[in-house]
Amino acid sequence: MVIALILLLVFALPAAAQDADSSAAQTTEREDTALEEGETGLVMEDAVARGGGSLRIAGDAFALSGALELRALSLEYLLAREPGEPRTVDDAYARLAYRRGGWTLALGRVQAEAGAGLVLGAPRAGPRTPGGITRPPGLAGLTSTPARAASGFTGAWLERRAGLLRAGLLLARTRRDARLVGEALLPLAGVRHRDARGDSARGALSEDAAALAFSAGPAWLVLAHAQASPFRVPPAGATAAEQRAARIVERTSALEAGFSFRPAPAAEGEAALALDAHGRARTAFTLELSPPRTRTRAELTFESEASGFVPLRARHEHRPHSHAGLLVRGPAWRLEGHAVERRAFEPARLWAAFRLSGPRGAWAELRRDADPVRTIVALALPVARGVVLAPEWRWDRQGLARETWRARAEGRLPRGLVGRVELRLAGARTSVSWLDAEVPGGAWAGSGTAAERSRLELARPGAVAPSVSWVRTRTASGTRSEVRLAVTWSTGR
């Protein structure tokens, strides 16, 4: 019975899901109020690699993800429903993999990665973080966010490893969300299937893809081709008029070649170039420096994408026209800067941040944005054992635009329990809102010029770690309270 259920999950769910990417994270802008809060969505690759999983329930939304291992076989799965979705299970993904003797065969929802990820890799629409030397061809973990899982392929991945030589083959037939714009489809990343229009976009675009990835020591080569329903490829940040006038594509081909190098014992880098069928290029360059006898590390990255580059996937996947980033880290400080030109002939947008770490987890961060022009100061001040005060101020051209105060307390309770309390107060000249990353797919947590957010949590650490939390958000538009449950588990493998 168990084996039959596993096979049903692997072969039925990916087809039924039809690439139901219903995350709001890529279609709405969340407020980056706290730099330490990280990106939207929780990634569970570490738990999956060990064998384990998690279950999160927040109101009418839930996400169940994890992995099962039986000798050479492993099953990864994700079942989720985002806020307001009419279906009991809105997003369903699964993958069955067999690994033995240098061979890997995966069926279901696969996310293959190779080289610098310019052709095969997790799609993204933002600048690359400095650092991160790429790996040989391989299979990425199935994440616990529907949007990231939906970015993969539905099909098969076959990989062979023999010493420094690696080869991978991808064959996929994937359905992706898209809506009709004129006589062609416009791929979507982030649609919610709450209404008739959202349902009409579900799996409307059919995509067939094949790719070969080779790696020999420091060099790699990726060849890929895809054929899909006629779809539009608008530029990054396109207006509605630009979307209607965007060119129509049915076939895409891509080639990526690159190599890693070590110019000095304390330096490591990589360079990669990708070309589409019309010779438009994507490039990536990374250099990491670790001077001897010092505790300082520098990471430099540069990437570019020619106007009109057609990605392999029929998805919204544009990267900046050009981007340079620098990250320098010391024992107790971190300096990061970016210069981003999102579209050709647009002025570069500048971003810089400096963080200084202190004792007992204290830190201070100064951030400067150029578009929109704003300066952010954020602090974390441990005032007692387990108690942290974290204020933040944001200034724009007109002066103080927002002020946020957060207080957090954590302590051990009887019977091995851990209690946490968090209070957040925010005020601004304009509406304050943010995307709640705890809710599968994200949910707006506040609106209005002022907001109060309270959170109480009770957890029990361990191999099976349950937790229950109560969250209340008060704004001028009303008060919302919600009880949330979460359970994470690990087999320790």
QUIVENFEN-V393664 format. One record per residue. N is the residue number from 1. PHI is phi as a letter, one per 30 degrees, with the letter a starting at -180 (NA if undefined). PSI is psi in degrees with one decimal (* if undefined). Layout:
# QUIVENFEN-V393664
n: {N/N}
phi: {PHI/PHI}
psi: {PSI/PSI}
This chain:
# QUIVENFEN-V393664
n: {1/2/3/4/5/6/7/8/9/10/11/12/13/14/15/16/17/18/19/20/21/22/23/24/25/26/27/28/29/30/31/32/33/34/35/36/37/38/39/40/41/42/43/44/45/46/47/48/49/50/51/52/53/54/55/56/57/58/59/60/61/62/63/64/65/66/67/68/69/70/71/72/73/74/75/76/77/78/79/80/81/82/83/84/85/86/87/88/89/90/91/92/93/94/95/96/97/98/99/100/101/102/103/104/105/106/107/108/109/110/111/112/113/114/115/116/117/118/119/120/121/122/123/124/125/126/127/128/129/130/131/132/133/134/135/136/137/138/139/140/141/142/143/144/145/146/147/148/149/150/151/152/153/154/155/156/157/158/159/160/161/162/163/164/165/166/167/168/169/170/171/172/173/174/175/176/177/178/179/180/181/182/183/184/185/186/187/188/189/190/191/192/193/194/195/196/197/198/199/200/201/202/203/204/205/206/207/208/209/210/211/212/213/214/215/216/217/218/219/220/221/222/223/224/225/226/227/228/229/230/231/232/233/234/235/236/237/238/239/240/241/242/243/244/245/246/247/248/249/250/251/252/253/254/255/256/257/258/259/260/261/262/263/264/265/266/267/268/269/270/271/272/273/274/275/276/277/278/279/280/281/282/283/284/285/286/287/288/289/290/291/292/293/294/295/296/297/298/299/300/301/302/303/304/305/306/307/308/309/310/311/312/313/314/315/316/317/318/319/320/321/322/323/324/325/326/327/328/329/330/331/332/333/334/335/336/337/338/339/340/341/342/343/344/345/346/347/348/349/350/351/352/353/354/355/356/357/358/359/360/361/362/363/364/365/366/367/368/369/370/371/372/373/374/375/376/377/378/379/380/381/382/383/384/385/386/387/388/389/390/391/392/393/394/395/396/397/398/399/400/401/402/403/404/405/406/407/408/409/410/411/412/413/414/415/416/417/418/419/420/421/422/423/424/425/426/427/428/429/430/431/432/433/434/435/436/437/438/439/440/441/442/443/444/445/446/447/448/449/450/451/452/453/454/455/456/457/458/459/460/461/462/463/464/465/466/467/468/469/470/471/472/473/474/475/476/477/478/479/480/481/482/483/484/485/486/487/488/489/490/491/492/493}
phi: {NA/d/d/d/d/d/d/d/d/d/c/c/d/e/d/d/d/h/h/d/d/c/d/d/d/c/c/b/c/c/d/d/d/b/d/d/d/i/d/d/j/c/c/c/e/d/d/d/d/d/j/l/l/a/b/b/b/b/i/c/c/a/b/c/b/l/b/b/b/b/h/d/c/b/b/c/b/a/b/b/b/c/e/i/d/d/d/d/b/c/b/b/b/a/b/c/b/b/b/a/h/i/c/b/b/b/b/j/d/c/b/d/b/a/h/d/i/d/c/c/l/d/d/a/b/b/d/d/d/e/j/j/d/d/c/d/e/a/c/d/d/d/d/c/c/e/d/d/d/d/d/d/c/c/l/b/b/c/b/b/c/b/i/d/c/b/b/b/b/c/b/b/b/b/c/b/d/a/b/d/b/i/c/b/c/c/d/b/b/k/d/c/c/d/b/d/d/d/d/d/d/d/h/d/c/c/b/c/b/b/b/b/b/b/b/b/i/d/c/b/b/b/b/b/b/b/b/b/e/e/b/c/b/d/d/d/i/d/d/d/d/d/d/d/c/d/d/c/b/c/b/b/b/b/b/b/b/a/a/c/b/b/d/a/e/c/b/b/a/a/b/b/b/b/b/c/d/c/i/d/c/b/b/b/b/b/b/c/b/b/e/d/i/b/c/c/b/c/b/b/b/b/b/a/b/d/d/i/d/c/d/d/d/d/b/d/b/d/c/e/e/a/a/b/b/b/b/b/b/c/e/b/a/a/b/b/b/b/b/b/c/d/b/d/i/c/d/d/c/c/b/b/b/b/b/b/c/b/d/h/i/d/a/b/b/b/b/b/c/c/b/d/d/a/b/b/b/b/b/b/b/d/c/a/d/i/c/b/c/b/d/a/b/b/c/b/d/c/j/d/c/a/b/b/b/b/b/b/b/b/a/d/c/e/i/i/d/b/c/b/b/b/b/b/b/b/b/a/d/c/d/c/a/a/c/d/d/d/d/e/i/i/a/d/c/a/a/j/d/b/b/b/b/c/b/b/b/b/b/b/d/l/d/c/c/d/a/b/b/b/b/b/b/c/b/d/d/k/b/b/b/a/c/b/b/b/b/c/b/b/d/i/c}
psi: {-43.7/-44.2/-40.9/-39.4/-40.6/-45.9/-36.0/-42.3/-43.5/-45.3/-22.2/-42.8/-44.9/-35.2/-37.8/-31.2/-35.5/43.3/47.4/75.5/96.2/30.5/137.9/-3.1/-29.3/-4.8/-8.5/150.8/119.9/155.8/122.4/67.8/-38.6/123.4/-23.7/-4.3/-18.0/-175.1/161.4/137.4/147.5/129.8/133.4/27.6/-37.6/-44.5/-38.7/-40.7/-34.6/-24.6/107.4/-153.4/-168.6/153.8/124.0/132.0/123.5/98.8/-125.2/7.3/147.8/160.8/123.8/119.6/155.5/-166.8/146.2/136.5/135.4/92.7/-116.1/-6.8/143.9/142.2/126.1/142.1/157.4/121.7/129.7/152.7/128.2/165.4/130.8/0.4/138.4/-25.3/151.7/-44.8/112.5/-34.8/127.5/124.1/147.4/155.7/131.3/127.5/143.3/125.4/123.8/137.3/37.2/0.1/144.6/127.4/122.7/137.5/140.3/-138.6/108.7/144.3/91.6/145.2/142.5/140.5/-135.1/3.2/16.7/-27.1/-54.7/117.2/170.9/124.1/149.8/160.2/13.0/174.8/152.8/139.3/136.6/142.6/177.7/74.0/136.6/168.7/166.6/171.2/141.0/-174.4/119.8/156.1/151.2/118.8/171.2/14.5/130.8/-38.2/-42.5/-37.8/-36.7/-18.1/-7.6/-161.3/151.2/109.1/-139.2/145.3/123.0/128.3/141.2/128.7/131.3/93.8/-125.5/-4.0/135.0/144.3/140.9/146.0/129.9/128.2/123.3/148.8/109.7/140.8/131.7/152.7/136.9/153.4/153.9/126.6/103.1/-128.9/8.2/166.4/147.9/111.3/144.2/147.9/97.2/8.9/143.7/139.0/54.0/-27.0/-173.7/-37.1/-40.5/-40.5/-31.9/-21.6/-10.6/116.6/29.7/-19.1/130.6/132.1/126.6/131.0/147.8/141.8/147.4/133.1/128.0/143.9/130.3/100.1/-122.1/-3.9/154.7/160.0/134.3/128.3/132.1/151.2/143.1/145.4/132.1/171.7/147.7/123.3/159.4/147.7/86.6/160.7/168.7/137.1/31.4/143.7/173.4/-38.3/-40.1/-33.8/-41.5/-29.3/-1.4/150.4/157.7/133.5/140.2/-31.6/141.3/140.4/147.9/148.9/135.0/133.3/141.6/173.5/154.6/153.4/160.2/88.4/-19.8/161.0/-30.4/15.1/143.2/140.0/176.2/154.8/138.4/148.8/133.2/141.8/139.8/-171.9/-22.9/13.1/9.3/143.9/151.1/139.9/157.0/135.9/133.8/138.5/127.5/132.0/131.4/84.0/138.5/155.7/19.5/161.2/24.0/141.8/131.6/139.3/127.5/136.8/147.0/138.7/155.4/157.7/124.5/146.9/130.7/3.2/134.2/111.9/163.8/-43.1/147.0/69.8/160.8/106.6/38.7/140.8/169.0/148.3/-38.7/147.0/131.0/134.2/146.6/134.0/123.3/125.4/134.9/-175.8/-34.4/21.3/163.7/127.1/125.5/136.0/147.8/145.6/116.6/125.1/101.3/-38.5/156.0/139.6/8.7/148.7/146.6/142.6/133.1/144.9/133.5/147.8/144.1/127.1/134.2/123.8/144.4/-168.9/154.6/31.1/8.7/147.6/161.2/139.3/136.4/126.1/141.2/123.7/148.2/-25.5/100.5/153.6/121.5/152.8/132.7/132.0/124.1/142.2/152.9/116.0/106.0/114.5/-16.3/174.0/118.1/3.1/126.2/134.5/126.7/90.8/160.9/139.1/143.1/127.4/143.1/-162.0/-22.9/2.3/-150.2/114.9/-29.4/146.3/129.5/135.7/128.6/136.1/132.9/139.3/139.8/139.3/159.9/142.2/169.0/158.8/29.9/14.0/156.6/130.0/142.3/140.6/136.7/135.6/133.0/126.7/131.1/141.7/147.9/167.9/-30.6/-179.1/138.2/124.5/156.7/158.5/123.0/112.1/-15.6/-27.2/127.8/122.3/-12.0/150.1/142.6/126.0/-12.5/161.7/165.3/179.9/-14.1/149.9/145.8/133.2/124.1/145.7/128.9/133.3/140.9/122.9/159.5/106.7/155.6/-176.9/-36.1/111.6/97.2/154.9/148.0/138.0/152.6/127.0/130.2/131.7/123.7/127.0/-179.7/-24.3/-6.9/-174.0/136.2/127.8/148.0/139.0/132.6/142.7/144.9/140.7/126.7/146.7/156.1/140.0/-9.3/14.6/*}
